[in-house]
Amino acid sequence: MPTPLNNQASIRYSYNNNTGTGSANSNTVTTNLLDQYTLAAAKTPLASTFRPGENTAFVLRLENSGSGDLHNVTITDNLGGGAANAPLLYNQDSLRAYVNGVLVPVVPSVTGGVLTAALPGVLPSGGVAILVYTAQVRPNLDLTVQSITNTANITANGGSAAGPAVVVTPAPTAVLLREAYADVALYKEADKQNVMAGDPLTYTFTLTNNGNQAADGVTLTDTLPAGFAVTQVEVTTGGATTVLPASDYTIDATTNTITIPAPSGPSITVPAATSTAPGITTVAVTGTVTGVPQTT
């Protein structure tokens, strides 16, 4: 780090035939004495929150703030853990490096959950290097992981490839927090593959929430086959099943589209996922197949 050289002057004086005295101090002038070999760095995530499976980008800025050239400038990024199961997965070929605004070739490697990249040539005094790269948040990241601390250790050699070691202290770190969100998927199945007119048929809708927040106010719509007459609708959440009266859902007489719930019906909620399983709510629509109306 630069060493500040602070300098302040003072004066003393007399007046009124030496019957009075006074003094004053000047302002302080600071000059920075540059270390011969020093390196500064900062790491910035382009998003402050994460979701499993999504990509996130990082910008790493390095500046040679010393008076001498730096060799072997090397970055080792722990991808949030520094182990094979680190929360972040480096996206192959995503890293771009610039030295004083010029794109330079860098071929990073990942071993044991650690990303390593080295700048080619030297980083001259006053030079700035920018590295930009992306990583995917591990899709199966445990729900108990509420934050990711991503640290990059940066080293170099001063003056030559075999010169004194230079280490950025403290190592630049970026912290990502798990986003608060609901993420609901919908799957539909029928309990029969083949039916005849007059047979009962049940459609089951499984709503699966992989987010860490409950999904509230869920509205389900489905355009049912012509000739399918609804006889019962039930909603199951957390092992508790509720049979909805006909007033709690609507069916469009023209399109046979069912909407669950009706505007005045009870709200449907899909619970948040836990550390062991997603949140699940099922909606079962049972009816009778009366046959497809014939057109003339």
Secondary structure, 3 states (H helix, E strand, C coil): CCEEEEECCEEEEEECCCCEEEEEECCCEEEEECCCCCEEEEEEECCCEECCCCEEEEEEEEEECCCCCEEEEEEEECCCCCCCCCCEEECCCCCEEEECCEEECCCCEEECCEEEEECCCEECCCCEEEEEEEEEECCCCCCCCCEEEEEEEEEEEECCCCCCEEECCCCCEEEEEECCCCCEEEEEEECCCCCCCCCEEEEEEEEEECCCCCEEEECEEEECCCCEEEEEEEEEECCEEEEECHHHCEECCCCCEEEECCCCCCCEEECCCCCCCCEEEEEEEEEEECCCCCCC
